[in-house]
Amino acid sequence: MINYLLKKTIYAFATLFGVVTVVFFLFNILPGDPARMMLDQNENPEQLLAVKKKYGFDKSLSKQYLLYLNDLSPLSLHSNHTEDFSYDKGQYTGVNLLTINKTTLKFKLPYLRESFQKSGKKVSSIIYETLPNTVVLAVLAIGLAFFIGVLLGIVSALFHNTWIDRFIAVVSTFGMSLPSFFSAILFAWIFGFILHQYTGLPMIGSLYEIDDFGEGKRLVLKNCILPAIVLGIRPLAVVIQLMRNSLLETLSQDYIRTARAKGLSNTTMIRKHALKNSLAPVVTALSGWFASMLAGAVFVEYIFGWNGLGKEIVQALNTLDLPVIMGAVLIIASSFVIITILVDLIYAYLDPRIKLN
């Protein structure tokens, strides 16, 4: 177990390093000048030079990359008399480990810098405010996909090769083929506009809204319904088919035949013997879907006006707010890595035959 976690930790840092490198150079070679966008195209040369110097745009791309890695790394170099190692000097603190010739090796939390467009607001604060909303949406969508998908998968397996099985297969295939952005527009229009007087569901809205008197935020749970359903449609279709096929394979095993020969009912046999082993591929698939939802929720959140990380990414892309884009991508990549490790552990628990190496 320890060797497995150590190996996965090394792989995780290598993966995140690769993600940071690719995304950094990709967005820095795209056309567009973040400094000009920060000044809203109304700059004079002095203002433009000052902004570029403040945010390090006057340095070479390789120097900017090294500076970003230094800010991002838990172990970083700092100097009190030069700006060789950071242009955000003094924005964070940490524990000094070693000092040589006025250069200090410091242990600190990763620093994601500040937004270009939100008056110097820290990217970590933006993620802290928006990520929980996206996680809530993803958890609701995954919960919907898991419970309904497992139930329909069991029904489909018990009635395989009947009209019930074929009907569920057609519905799940249709759900899988629908792009999320199209489903979001369709559901918002039908249930949030045309049928609003019957459903009471809004076309747009977030988890919290400002109350009528502007004195604070209030929780509005009904705003979760439509975006969670839309986000859960595609994983629901996958879970149905995986659960059906896995359960049919499990029911063909020798120990299931023995249990059936003892006179156990289908309900008891599935609940006590077949269900646990059949869930392994479902858990694996849902893990990938949960992590991808943090990225795939971009269109859904934007269409429904959900104040989550996805909507923040769209706004950052429109304004070339590179620190926000980098921070959001890094958080999503970290989620993939962490969830992958957790799923391996859950998979080993569900199937004791699997050994972690």
WOMO-V379912 format. One record per pair of residues at least 24 apart in sequence whose C-alpha atoms are under 6 Angstrom apart, sorted by sequence separation. I is the first residue (numbers start at 1). J is the second residue. D is the distance in whole Angstrom. If there is no record, write none. Layout:
# WOMO-V379912
I:J:D + I:J:D
This chain:
# WOMO-V379912
79:103:5 + 78:103:6 + 78:104:5 + 77:104:6 + 77:105:5 + 76:105:6 + 76:106:5 + 75:106:6 + 247:278:5 + 75:107:5 + 246:278:5 + 74:107:5 + 74:108:5 + 74:109:5 + 74:110:5 + 73:110:6 + 72:110:4 + 72:111:5 + 71:111:5 + 239:282:6 + 291:336:5 + 184:230:6 + 175:233:6 + 176:234:5 + 175:234:6 + 176:237:6 + 175:237:6 + 172:237:4 + 280:347:6 + 141:228:5 + 145:232:5 + 149:236:5 + 153:240:4 + 157:244:5 + 140:228:6 + 152:240:6 + 156:244:6 + 141:231:6 + 145:235:6 + 149:239:5 + 153:243:5 + 154:244:6 + 137:228:6 + 141:232:4 + 145:236:4 + 149:240:5 + 153:244:4 + 157:248:6 + 150:243:6 + 204:304:4 + 205:305:5 + 206:306:4 + 204:305:5 + 205:306:6 + 206:307:6 + 184:300:6 + 181:299:6 + 134:308:5 + 133:308:5 + 131:308:6 + 130:308:4 + 131:309:5 + 130:309:5 + 123:324:6 + 116:321:5 + 115:323:6 + 115:324:6 + 112:327:6 + 34:320:6 + 4:357:5
